């Protein structure tokens, strides 16, 4: 059953990417694949957390920016995103920095709004590589269990 679900999700993400621009489609496909991979780890509530973490990392990895980030960069970026979505004040950056390689970034959350039954936030994630900013835009929504999922 898991294999069927995995193949179906991968096929759906590939089909969806065909309708999107390269960068946005890569972000969405990366989020879907990252979520599927994350779901393979942990159990019970840990599996949910791994799926969500995989989706956020997948979004960064699938984005063109992600090709230039290492694992620690992605971890710091993911933590900054969660902090911005959860506690960030609108239009005030939540910053991160990797002391090992000098890469840094900031997540700028916009005001919360309702999408159906969920609280959501649009955000801009700027990553500075060799001093040059690269920008990724997205949307994150709070799940009923209090976790956040990047949805766009």
Rosetta blueprint (number, residue, H / E / L):
1 X L
2 X H
3 X H
4 X H
5 X H
6 X H
7 X H
8 X H
9 X H
10 X H
11 X H
12 X H
13 X H
14 X H
15 X H
16 X H
17 X H
18 X L
19 X L
20 X L
21 X L
22 X H
23 X H
24 X H
25 X H
26 X H
27 X H
28 X H
29 X H
30 X H
31 X H
32 X H
33 X H
34 X H
35 X H
36 X H
37 X H
38 X H
39 X H
40 X L
41 X L
42 X L
43 X L
44 X L
45 X H
46 X H
47 X H
48 X H
49 X H
50 X H
51 X H
52 X H
53 X H
54 X H
55 X H
56 X H
57 X H
58 X H
59 X H
60 X H
61 X H
62 X H
63 X L
64 X H
65 X H
66 X H
67 X H
68 X H
69 X L
70 X L
71 X H
72 X H
73 X H
74 X H
75 X H
76 X H
77 X H
78 X H
79 X H
80 X H
81 X H
82 X H
83 X H
84 X H
85 X H
86 X H
87 X H
88 X L
89 X L
90 X L
91 X L
92 X L
93 X E
94 X E
95 X E
96 X E
97 X E
98 X L
99 X L
100 X L
101 X L
102 X L
103 X L
104 X E
105 X E
106 X E
107 X E
108 X E
109 X E
110 X E
111 X E
112 X E
113 X E
114 X E
115 X E
116 X L
117 X L
118 X E
119 X E
120 X E
121 X E
122 X E
123 X E
124 X E
125 X E
126 X E
127 X E
128 X E
129 X E
130 X L
131 X L
132 X E
133 X E
134 X E
135 X E
136 X E
137 X E
138 X E
139 X E
140 X E
141 X E
142 X E
143 X L
144 X L
145 X L
146 X L
147 X L
148 X E
149 X E
150 X E
151 X L
152 X L
